[in-house]
């Protein structure tokens, strides 16, 4: 069985922990410098994953933007942008959305077994639809990506998807870009939901780096022993006491 991909969660949040406010238009949190940083991270990955809600609400392209980075990937024998991945509990995605319509890269849609036939009818012409079990299993998804040669997976949201990876212990590293604004509205979208999240007061993540990027601050955390080992650090595991 091939190794599962190294899973990197990435998002920009407000000072009070929100991904978005309650207005119809999307709240812009990252500035130009941080968007370029994310583009650089994308260029190092084999696949980018977002949940179906993000595809519907934000209509993202999920492509490497920099011509130089796209060319560097091609020179290494890679597609100009990483594989695009989404997961959905139902088949309600628009096949004309930018996720599917833009980019000469493969697109994968993971869905529950009971929705696989319906999802293939709707999206089979623009993506490869994969039965990920019943209910949909992130472990099955990661195992399948590993078999497809994905070694580094960037998860860009949204909050439900981040919560699923965290609560199931499937995230290796976290990049949080903290923007210098408050949302101040509980109707907004926080970056994680309530749930059995693994890192609490007695079991802390390991800080890898903190630095300013334009007017935001980037926080990088190791969330697994694998991530800490790559950095030469020790991650505090679930149930261990922090020093």
N, C-alpha and C positions, 0 to 999 in steps of 0.2 A: 504494500500500500504506500503510495507516495506520501511524503510529508504534507500536512496541511499548510496552507499559506500562512505567512507572517501577516497578522491582521493589525492594521494601523487605523485607528479612529481619528477623524479630523473634523473640527468645526470651529466656527467663530461665534462667540457669545457676548452678551452685554455684561456689564459689571454685576448685574443682579441675576445672571444665569439664564438669560433668554436667547433663543435662536431667532425669534421673530416677535413682533407685536401683533395686535389684533386687527390692524388695518388690512384692507384687501391687497395693497401693493406690498411687495417684499421689502423688509427692512435691510438696508445695506449696512453691514457691520465691518467688513474688511475694506481697507484702503488699497491703493494700487500696489504698495510694497508687499502687503500680505497676500494679495491675489497672485503676485508673481512668485512668492514663496510656495504657495499651494501648487502653482503650475510646475515649479521645479520638483516638488514631491511627486506629483502625478507622473512626471517623465521618468521617475525611478521605479514605477510600479508596473506590474503585469496586468492588473485589472482594477477598475474603479466600481464600487457598489453604492447604490442608493436605494432606498425603499420606494415602493410604488407611489406613496403619498408625495414624496419629493418630486418624482417624475411628473405627477399631475399638477402640483401646485407651482413648482419653480420652472418646469420645462427646461431642465439643464442640458447643455451640450455634452459635458463631461469629456472634453477633448484637451489635449496639450495645445496651448495657444502659441507659444514661442516658436517661430520658424526654426531657430537654431536648435532648440531641444527636439523638435520633430525630426530634423535632419540627423541629429546625433543618434536618435533611436534607429532610424533607417540604416545608418552606417553600421550599426551593431546587428543588423539583420532582423530588426523588430518592426512591427507596425508603427506608424507615426504617432499613434496614441494607444493607451492600454485598452484591453477588452472592456466592454461596458456590461455591467451586471445589475439586474434588479430582482426583487422578490415581491410577490404579490399573493394575497389570499384569495383574490378574485380576478377575473379577466378584464377588469374595467380600465384598461390603459388604451390610449389613443395611438394607433400604429403610425400616425403622421407626426407625433411629437418629435422634438429635436433629439431626444435620446435615441430614437430609432432611425430618424431620417438623415442625421448628419454624421459624417465620419465614415471612412472606409475601413472600419474595424468590426469585429464580430460583436454581436449583442446576445446576451443570455438572459432568459427570464425563468426564474425558479418559482414553482407554484405547488400547492398541495396536490396529492394524487387525484382527489375528487374533482379538481378544476383543470387537470392537465388537458383533457380533450377539448374543452371549451376555450382554453387559453391558446391552444395550437390553432384552432379555427380562426381566432381573432388576430393572433400575432405571429403565426407560423411563417408568414411571408416576409417578415422583417426581422425575425430573431429566432434563435434556437430555444425552444421551450423544454424545460427539464422538470420532470416529476421529482420533487424533493421529499416525498413521503407524506404521511397523513397522521398528525398535522405536519405542516412544512417544518423541516428540520434544518437548522443552521449547520449542524455537524455534517449532514448529508450534503448540503451545499458546499461546504469547505472541502470535503473529501472529493467531490466531483471537480471542483476547481483545481485541486492538487493533481488529479489525473489529467487535466487539460494543460498542465505545465505552469499554472499560476503559483509563483513562489512568494509574491508580495502583493497583498490586497489592501487597497485604500478604501475605507468606508467613510463616505461623506454625509451620512445622515439618512433620514432625519432622526428626530428624537426617539421615536419608537424603535427604529433599527439600532441606534446606539444602545438603547436600554437592553434590547435582546442580546446583543453581543456581550455587554458587560455582565448582565445577570446570569448568563450561561458560562461565564469564565472563558470566553473565546477571543478576547481582545489581548493583544500583546503590547501595544503602545498607544498612547493618547497624545494628540496635538490639540491644545486649546488656545485659540487666539482670542484674547480678551480685549474688547473694544472699549474706549473711554466714554461710554454712554450708559444711562439707565433706561430701561423700558418702563418700569413702575406700573405695570398693568397685569394683573393675574390672569387676564384673558389671553395673554400672549403665550407663545410656545416655549416651554423650558427645554433644555437640551437633553434631559433625561426625565423619564417618568418615575413614579413611585415603584418600588419593587425590591427584590433581594439583591441589591447591588453589592459587589464583593469588597469594596474598600471603605472601611469604617474606622472609628477611632482606634481600635486595637489591631487593625490590619491595614497598613497604609501603603499607598503606591510609592514608587521610588522616583524622585525628581531627577531627570536626566539633564535638563537645560532650561534656562529662562533667559529671554533676550527681547529687546524692543525690535519691532518690525514696523517702521513708519510710526503711526500713533497707536498701534496695538502692542500688546505684550504676548509673546508666545511662551506657553508652558508645555514642556515635553515630559511625559511620565512613562516609566516602564510599568506595565500592568501584569507581566508574567515573568517567570524565571528565565524564559528564553530571551526576552528583551533585556533583562538585567544582565544576563550572561554575555550578550553581544556588546554590552557597554562596560563590562568588567565590574559590575555592581551586584549587590545582593538585593533582591526584591523581598519584601516582607509578605509572606503568604497568608492565605485565609486562615484565621485561627491562631496565628503567631502573634506574640507581643512585640510591638515596636520598641526600639531602644529608647 
